[in-house]
Every structure is written in structure tokens, then in C-alpha cells.
């Protein structure tokens, strides 16, 4: 995730703090000190926030542990001011597996609350109340809140995934996602209305939930449309290649004279060394991220020097759904398609979007051409 600071690795999972999270902690400390609070009290406030996000981190680890049980790797966990995000390689395909993974996070918060409760009782302290100001009682109540909030049946909260998993056990996955998304958006509308009259924070929550539901429904539609389709059904087969040592000026000419925006780069031996995208070309011409110049203009640089990401070659018989997930995770917009080591195509997010749009239109019209597209 952009604007994130790597802080370490836990169980093979990269852990990041988003820069806005760091800014939040710094702001809380600054405002407490500016208001005249003693340093120890200000630091205690920061400690409470860090403890809260420690529980959020354990919540995300719960998801990761459950996903690992089904052979799904977690790429990384990022902590943001609004919570945490665990990026899984893929969403479990079996509804029962998605149900377990979704419930694992809230279960961690419930377990933390139970442990704190048992500790308080074992040490002779009273049962916590909402008005308690002690550190542990407040942490207990906070974990109960996280448990309940995350089970709201709306994406992107865990409750939305729980609802989808339950629905998907009885109907098509895409249909289950659509229903769960609509439920979430209805709740978002209610949050927004209540927030306008009582608490503006609910308006922010409503926007967050509404957009999360829309994104999840869109991802489900893409997953449904690409399921079972190999990459070759959606790849570009007519394209120009460029030598890695050719000047960038040549690539700019090709970009301006045609509709191709992404160019596979070939070395002297004919092997693919990467894909030069339109974004790479624009960045190179603008000089972004470059070291001090060596006297050459941007157009005199080689095409190979303009590539910003390593190649992500795929096989033409790989499943399109899996390739799209890899491209999303790696931040790649175009990848070379190989067959027995030879370049046979190019898969781009733009072309896949066009393919899915055409396929959807043909299906709605009842045309047999949709099946022909899949047999490419």
C-alpha cells in the first residue's frame, strides 16, 4: 500500500504503518502537550492508542492465521487510522472457508476481552463498566466494541463477508455478493441519515461502508466473469515489441502513432525483459525518480532504463482470475504472456476490462458469440 512504512515481519507477513497512522499518533501527542497536559499523561494517551491498534493488529493476524489454514498466504498487514488491512493472496472460494476467515478476526477481539475480564476478576477488581477510566477496563470495552462493529453485516467489515459466505452456501457467489453489498449500502444510508442529525462521524462511516460495498460487489462480478477462463481468452495478440536498448524517443513515436500503450521489451537474445507502460514513459519523460543526469535528454535514454517494475510473465493457460489477483497485488497493469517460453500475447487491465464489457453485453443479448470468445 502506498505511503506506508515497513516496521517488520511477523510469521512471514510484512507489517506496515500507514503514514497517516504515524501522523495521528504524533498529532495526539502534540495536542495533549499543547493543551498543557503533563508529559507522562500525554504519553499514557499515546500508549492507549498503541494498545488499541495492537488489538487491531492481532485481529488482522487472526484473519491471516485462519487463511493460512486453507493454504492462502497473507501478503502484508497495514495499520491505518481507521483500522487494519490484511491483504490475502485471494478470497477463499469455499463459503465455509470464507466464513471461518471472516470470523477469525472478531474472535480474537472477543478472546482478548475475555482474558482481560478473567484477569480483572482474578485480581479482585470489579466488573468493568462503560464509565471506567482504568486502562484495562477501557481496553476490554474497546475490544467488545471492535467485536460488535466488525460483525455489522456490511462490506468492508467482516460481517459483510460473513453474510456473503452464508448466502453463497445457498446461491451463486456473485448473486450472494450483490445481496450482501446492497444490505451494506442500505445500512450505510441509515448511518448517514442518523449521522446528519446526531453524530457527523457516522457520515464518514457511511461513506466508508458504501464505497466498500460497491468495490466488493465489483470484484465479485469480475471474479464470476473470469472464473474458469485462461489468460489467452483476454490477451492482446496484435502488438509491437521494442528493443530494450532502443531510445525512448522511438517508443514515444510508437505510442503517438497508434492505440498501443504498453510495449514488451526484448533483449538482444529475444527474451522478454519487461513491459514498458504508458505510465513508465510519462514518468521517464518527466524525470520523476531519476538520479542526477548524465548529460542525456529523457528521449535519449533507453527503453529499458524507463521500466519501473520487474517483469511479471504469465503463461497463456493460467487462469485469468489468478493472474488479475497477482497483477493487483504487485501493482502491475500489463504483463507478457508466454507459451513454451515464447512471447504470444500481452495481458493488460485495460484490455481485460474491454473483454469483460463485451462478454457481459453478449451474455445479456443471449448471443452465442460469448461462448466463442471463451474458446479463443
Order of alpha helices (4+ residues) and beta strands (2+ residues): beta-beta-alpha-alpha-beta-beta-alpha-alpha-alpha-alpha-alpha-beta-alpha-beta-beta-alpha-alpha-beta-alpha-beta-beta-alpha-alpha
